[in-house]
Amino acid sequence: MKIEIISRFTSNGREFFEWDLFDGPADYSDHAHGYASDLITAFSKIMEWHERIGADYAQEVLKDLDTLKTYLENTDETLT
């Protein structure tokens, strides 16, 4: 996981934060980007996205395991 947070200012001088999350199982294959009015909100959004990305990958692995289980149950091959 790689996080970037940049302090920015509106045209009237109000501070806000631009954030990027690079995450995923390899080579930061997932990217989330957003804006926040304060650092607490920025980190909260980053953690939400980190958890969402992890849950998506976990769900994908479970689907793959179910597919494998179905295949093995329906395969009538014996080792000789």
N, C-alpha and C positions, 0 to 999 in steps of 0.2 A: 504494500500500500504506500502510495506517495500522496502527500497533501500539499497544496499551495494555497496560501491565503494572502491577498493583496489588499492593502488599505487604499481606498479611493475616496474621492470627494465629488459631491454634486456641484453643479454650476453655482449654487448659492453657498457653498462651503461646508455642507453637511457631510460628515464622514459615513461611509458604508464599506462593506467588505465583499470582495469578489473571491470565491473559493472554487477550487478544482480538486477532485478526488480521482486518482488513477489507481485502479484496483483490479482484482481478478487473479485467477490461479497462476497465470504466467504472463510476463511481459506487460503488465498493466493493461490488459485487454479491454477493460471496462472504464469508462470515463463519465463522471457526473460533474456538473458545473452549476453554480448558482450565486446568488447575492444575498447578503444579510445585513441587517441594520446594526448588529453588534457581534462580537466574537462568540458569545455564548450561543447565539442562534446559528452562526456559521458552523461551529463544532457540532451542534446538535444535528444539523442537516447532513453533515459529513458522516456522522455515526449512523443516522437513518439509512443513508445510501449504502454504507458499508455493510450493514446488516441485511438490507434488501438484496444486494448483489450476492452475498453469501447464501442467503435462503434460496435464491434462484438456482445457484449451482448445486446446492444440496438436493433440491427438488429434481433437477435434471439427473443427478446420480441415482436417486431412488427410482426414477422412471426406467433408467437403463438396467438397474438390478431387477426390476419387475419383468422387463423384456427378456433378460437372460434367464430368469427363473421359468418363465413361460416356455421359452425355447427348450430348455433342458427337460422340462416335464413332458413336452410333446415330441421329443426326439427319442426314437426307439433304436438307438445304436448301442451295441454292447462292445466292450473292449475284449479282444481275443488275443 
